[in-house]
Amino acid sequence: MLIVSPRFPSILYDFSVCVRCLIALLWATALTGEPLRPLAKNVPVSARDTFDATALEESLHITGAVMRAGCGRACSGAAVAQWAFSRLLETGEAKWAELLERARLNSVPRGHLPIAYAEGEGGALYVHLYEDGAVEWRGGRLIQRTRYPYQGSVEIELALAGAAEFTVHLRIPAWTGKAEVTVMGEAVAARPGEYATVRRTWQPGDRVKLDFELVPRLIAAHPRLRSYAGRAAVMLGPLVYALQTPANVDPADLALASFNPFRPRQRRDGVTVLDHLGSMAVRPSRGQPLYQPLVKRATRRADLTLVPYVLSGESDPDVVWIPYE
C-alpha cells in the first residue's frame, strides 16, 4: 500500500519537485494496482486530490502556470503540463486535456508536443490536442491539417491501409461557444468541454472536420483576487494575450475599452494578433502629489495591439491583467 501525506505548504516553493514526485506515485499506483491513501485517518482525501485543490484550483494562473510557485513561468508551466498529462492518462477526463493545452500554449516556450493522441481500452483513439502534423497508427496514418490555435478549423484524414472499425474520441474545447463536427459530411453531436465520439467502419481517405467558434473574449478574475480588480484578461481560443506596450509608455496608462471589439489580424509569421481601440491616460506636464482628490482620469483614444503572452517577451504573467473602462 502506498501511503503519502496530503499536506502541502500554502506557498509551493518546490512546486516542480512536488509535481514530479506525485507523477511518480501515480505511475507506481498504475503498476502495482494500489491506490493512493491518506496518511491521517481524519483527512478523507489523497495527496493527489489535495494537490489538485491546493495548487490547481486555488493557485493556478490564467496562463496555466502556478502563482507563487517559487520558480519561473516555464518551470511551473511545464510541471502543470506534466501533471495534467498524467491525470489525463489516469482519468480520461477532458478537463485535464484542457489544462495541458493551456499550460503548453501559454507558459511553456514554443515547441511541438509529439504525443497528441492516446489509444484507450478496446483500441479506441483519443485525440486530445490539435496541431498540424501526422501520426503512424495501426499500419496507417492520421493526418491533421490546421492553423489551430489561431484558427478554429481542423481536418483529420485517415490514411488507412484498409477498412477498419474503431472508435475515435475528439476533444471539444470548453472555451468554444459553438462546435461543429462532421464525418464525410455527416454531422456528429458535439458539446464543449466533452469528447465527441464517432464509431464506424472507417475507409481509407475518410475525413473528419471540426470547426470551433473562435472569438476574442474578456475574462474576469475571482473577486478575492484583489490585485486584479478593475482588470480583465483577453483570450482568443486557448491563448492568453498581453498588451504590446509602445516605447516610452507606462503600461499602467493603457486601458481596454470593454465596449469596443477586438479585431484579429494575421502577421506575416502566421501569428494572430488583436487590434483594439482603447485609451491612454493623459499625464500632466508636472509631477503629481502622492495623494490628491479623486477626479476622473483624463484619457485619449489609443490604438492598441495585443499579442500572445507566450510570445510577448514578458516575464511577469500578471501583465495579462489589463485595466479596462
N, C-alpha and C positions, 0 to 999 in steps of 0.2 A: 504494500500500500504506500502511495506517495503522499507525504504529509508536508505541507508548506504553510508558512504564516501568511494570513491575509492582510497583515498590517503594512501600510506603506507610508512614508513621510508625505506631508501635505505638499511640500515642495520637492519635486522629483529631481534632485541634483544628479543622480546616477541613472537617469531615465533609460538611456540606450542599453546600459548593462542590465538593468532590471528587465527590459523587454527581451533581451537575448536569453536570460535565464528562464523566463516564463515560456518562451518559444521552445526551449529545450525540454521543459516539463511537459508541454503539450505533445511533443513528439514522443516523449517517454511513455505517456499515457496511451498514445496510439499503438505503441509497440507492445506494451505489457497488458493493456486492457484494464488497468487500474485507474479509477477516476481520481481527479484532484479532490482532496478533502481538507476542510479547515483544521487548523491546529487547535483552536479553542472550541469547546463544545457550545459555548454561548454565542458563537459567531456563525450564523447559518449560511454563509456564502463561502465560496472557494476563493483562492488567491486570484484566479483568472477573472471571476466576476467582480471582485473588489477593484482589481486593476482597471477593468472596463469602466466602472463607475467613477473611480478617483481620477484616472488620467485622461480618459476619453470623454466622459460626459461632463466633467467639471472643469477640465483644464485644456481642452482641445481648442486650438486657434482655428479661425475660419480657413486658414491656408493648409490645414492638415498637420501642422507641427503642434508641439505641445508648449503652452506658455510656461515660463519659469522652469524650463527643463534642465537648466544648467549646462546647455551645450547649444551649438549653433542651429540655425534653421534647417540646414541639410541633414545634420546629425539626428535631430529628433524627428524630422520628417521621414527619413529613411527607416528609423526604428518603428514609427507608426505604420508605414507601408508593410514592413516585415510582419508586424503583429497582425494587421488586417488580413494579410495573405494567409497566415497560419490559421486564423479564425475562420476565414472563408473555406479553407480545406476541411476544417473541423465541422462546420455547421451547414455550409452551402447557402447561407443567407445573403441576400442581395446587398444588405446594408454594409457588409464588410467589403464587398467589391466597390461600393460607393466610396468608402473611406480609403481604400487602396488607391483608387483613381485620384481622389482629391489630394492626398499626400504626395503621390507621384508627380502630378501635373503642377502643383503649386509650391512644393517645398523641396523637392529633390532636383538637383541640376539636370538639365536636359539630357535625354538619352532614350534608349528603347528598352522596353521590358519584353524579353522574348517569350515569356510564359503568359499568353493572353487567353488561354483556354485550359480546361481540365476535363478529363474523362471520368465520369461518375459511374455509379453502380449500373450494371446492365448495359454498359457500353454507350450510355448517353453522353452527348457532347455539351459542355457548358461554355458559352462564350461570355467571358466576364468583362473584357476590355476591348476597345475598338481602336485599331491602328492600321495604317496601310502596310500590308505585308502578306505573307503566306506561311502555312504550316503543313508539314507532312503528317498525314493521319490515315491509318487503315489502307495503306498502299496507294493513296491518292493525295490530293492537295486541296486545302481550303484557302481560298484567296480573298483577302479583304481589300476593298478599294474605298478609300475615304480620305477626307481632309479633317476629320474629327480630331480635336475638339473645336476647330474653328468653323466647321460646318456640321449640320446635323444629319447628313445623308451618309448611309453606309450600304455598300453592296457586298454580299458574300457569295462567291461562286464555289460550287462543289465540283471540283475536277476529279471525279472518282474513276476507278478502274472499271467499275461495272455497277449495276443497280444494287442497292443495299437498303435495308430497312433499319432505321435507328431514330433516336430522339435527339433533337437539338434544343437547348435552352438558351435563350437570348436575353441578356440583361437589358431592361428598360430603365434608363436613368431616372432617379427620383426627382431631379430638378426640372425635367421637361413637363410642360403643361399639356402636351398632346404628343402622342406617338402613333405612328402607322407602320405596320409590318405586313409585308406581302411575300408569298412564296409562289413564284411563277405567276404573278398577277392575282393570286387569291389572298384575300385579307385574313389575317390571323389576329386573334384577340391579344391586346397588349395593354398593360396597366403600369403606369410609372411606379418605380420602386420595387418591381417584381420581375420575374422571368417570364418571357413569352415562350410557350412550349409548342414545338412542332414535331409530330411523329408521322412519318410517311415513308414510303419506299422511294428513296432518292435516286434520281437518274443522273448520269454524268452530264455536267453542264447546267444543272439546276441552279437557280439564283434566288437568294433571299435579299430583299430590300427593306431597309429600315430608315425611317425619316422621323427625327426628333425635332420638335419645335424648339428653336434656338433664338431666344430674345434676351437682350440685356435686362437685368433686374437689380433692384436695390434691396440690400439685406440689412436689417437692424439687429443690434446685439441685445442680449438679455438686459433688462433694466438694472440688475445688480452689478453689471459691468460699468461702473460709473465713469471710467476713463473714456468710454466710447459714447457717452451721452451726447446727443446732438450730432452724431456722426453716422455714416452709412458706408457699407462696402458695396462695390459693384461687381457683379458676376455675369459672365456670358457662358452658359453651359456649366461645366465643372471648373472653369477658370476664374480665379480671383484677379481683379485688375487694380493697378496703382496709378496715381497721377504722375504724368511726366512733367516735372516742375521746370518751368523756364529758368534760364540763367538769371541770377541776381533777384530772384523772387523767393520770399519766405513761404513755404508750403502752408503755413498757418493762415496766410492771407487768401488762400483759394478756397472756393466752396462750390458744391454742386447745386444746380437748380433742379429740385426734385420734379418740377412740372415740365422740364424740357427733356426731349428724347436723347438717347444715346445712338449715334449713327455708326454702325460697323463699317470699317474701311480696311481693305486688304493691302498690306505693304508689299513691296517687291520681293521680300524674302518669304512671303506666304503667311506671315503673322497677321492676325486680325487685331486692329486697334480700334478704340472707340473715341469718336469726336463728340464733344459736348459743349453747349453754350452755358457756361457757368458764370461765376462772378469772382472779382478780385477786390480786396479791401483797398481803399484809398487812404494811405497813411499821411498824416500831417507832416509838413516840412521840418518841424522841430520835434524834439523829444517830448514824450508824454509822461506825466507823473505816474507813479506806481499804482495809485488808486485815484478814481475820478468818478463823477456822476455817470450813471448808466444812460447812454444815448444810443440810438440806432446807428450801427456802423455804416459809414459811407462806403459804397461799393460802385464798381463799374462792371460792365459785361466783359467777359473774357472767354476766348476760345481755348478750351481745354482738351487735352489728349490723354487717354488712359491706355496703358499697355499691360500685358500680362505681368503680374507681380514677379513671377519667377524669372522674367527677362528684364526686369526694371533696374537691376543692379543695386537695389536697396537691400540692406542687411536687416533692417528692423521691420518685422511683419506688421507692426501697428500702423505703418504708413497707408495700409489699405483702408483704414477707417478715416473717411474724409468728411469734413463739415458739410452740411447741406442747409439750404434755405427753402 
